[in-house]
Amino acid sequence: MAKLHYALLLLISLISHANADIKTLSLTSDPRQIIFLRKFAFTHHGQVFISASDVSVTSSSIYTLDSRFGFFLLSKEALRQVLLEDEQNADFCVLDSFYTVPLFTFRDLSPPPHRFFNRTYPINNPGEYSLFFAKCDPVARVSMNVHVELYNLDSNGSKNYLSIGQSRLILLFFMFSLAFFFLSVLWAYCCYCSKESTNRVHLLITGLITVKTLSLICAGLDTYFVKLTGTPHGCDIMFQVTRVISSLIITALIIIGFFFFKPFLQEKEAQVLIVTIALQVLPNLAFPFAVTMGDAWPGVVRGLAFLSMICTCTFLVTVGRSIWLLRKAAKTEEKAAMRLAKIEEFALYYVLAIGYLYVTVMVAIDLRIVMAYEYNWVSNAVEEGVNLTIFVVTLCMFGPVNDFILLDAENEKEETMAVANE
């Protein structure tokens, strides 16, 4: 087996954060040499249940052995030793490695024609492991139905399908959902008390807070159902729907903000921002899906974040140039000073929106990789804490009392062009 194959699968297993620890898989003439199934952090009472049925192997090799096909556990710490063994032995098979935890091979299957197997394996050494299926015959193809369950046993003997460090997420999500709910009530009250100054920006922000609250509730229910049953019962789909809706609302706010900001720009600058915001719509909508599919395409998440970073830098450079011009004019013109204040407010809101969409998520992913598995919940706490701070700052900046309204584009554009020319 190639060393690159192991390194890639380790990267996938590091980034993955599956929201269910029951997996059912059907393979038909699958040619892959190694298949990543799940990552899980076990306690002293951890167990792995594997059931395989309708197993068949087709190969053109006359040296095909059932012992060359099987399931095993691999810890992150043992990977270096496995790679070293692979370098030193040309005929290396990971199932024979001293540093893996073998579970069963095809020689443990029942006799033909049924060829099935099911067994529960206790975990003797607690820790975080990745579960793989491997075949050391490169020309063989495997067909089978697999059912896998990874769980820990609680003190009362019940199954807990959450890894170590994830059980606290249930309370964490519901606490933050309450915080965002009270924030939405306070914001709705402020909008009601200032009806004259309330516009579509404030209504969209109301919708964004509401959707964020629902998203946290769905995340809490998702974690709760996974703990009890191993499956999210559709709450994971609802969670992703709310994230996409949040991205849509934030995109709409950025577009509305652009039309507020456009009168202050010269024609070339406005064209640059139109292209930049148009390019940023794709990452905004695709990023929630990419985070979910990080198990399969770990590079997509960072690729979308990189594209958004380029757009953000372009936006900030253009805005910064406009602010620099207006600051010069603001020394002598009161109206230019007012426009400068509005532009700086929108620039800050844009940065906060991008921080909410990308920065906090990327920081949470990085924390999840570098921190010990027992503290995985800390990355979620940091992410939601930063999100709550961003929301509070945004609401304080753009409350109805601030009279953040859209201006007449044509008149403001003519005045701004005159200021810029001066």
Sequence and secondary structure as in RCSB ss.txt:
>XXXX:A:sequence
MAKLHYALLLLISLISHANADIKTLSLTSDPRQIIFLRKFAFTHHGQVFISASDVSVTSSSIYTLDSRFGFFLLS
KEALRQVLLEDEQNADFCVLDSFYTVPLFTFRDLSPPPHRFFNRTYPINNPGEYSLFFAKCDPVARVSMNVHVEL
YNLDSNGSKNYLSIGQSRLILLFFMFSLAFFFLSVLWAYCCYCSKESTNRVHLLITGLITVKTLSLICAGLDTYF
VKLTGTPHGCDIMFQVTRVISSLIITALIIIGFFFFKPFLQEKEAQVLIVTIALQVLPNLAFPFAVTMGDAWPGV
VRGLAFLSMICTCTFLVTVGRSIWLLRKAAKTEEKAAMRLAKIEEFALYYVLAIGYLYVTVMVAIDLRIVMAYEY
NWVSNAVEEGVNLTIFVVTLCMFGPVNDFILLDAENEKEETMAVANE
>XXXX:A:secstr
  HHHHHHHHHHHHH   S SEEEEEEEEE  SEEEEEEEEE TTEEEEEEEEEEEEE S TT  GGGEEEEEEE
TTTHHHHHHHHHH TT  GGG TTSEEEEEGGGS  TTT  EEEEEE SS EEEEEEEEES TT EEEEEEEEEE
EEE TTS EE S TTTTTHHHHHHHHHHHHHHHHHHHHHHHHHTGGG  HHHHHHHHHHHHHHHHHHHHHHHHHH
HHHHSS TTHHHHHHHHHHHHHHHHHHHHHHHHHHHGGGS HHHHHHHHHHHHHHHHHHHHHHHHHHGGGT HHH
HHHHHHHHHHHHHHHHHHHHHHHHHHHHHHTT HHHHHHHHHHHHHHHHHHHHHIIIIIHHHHHHHHHHHS GGG
HHHHHHHHHHHHHHHHHHHHHHS GGG      HHHHHHHHHHHHH 
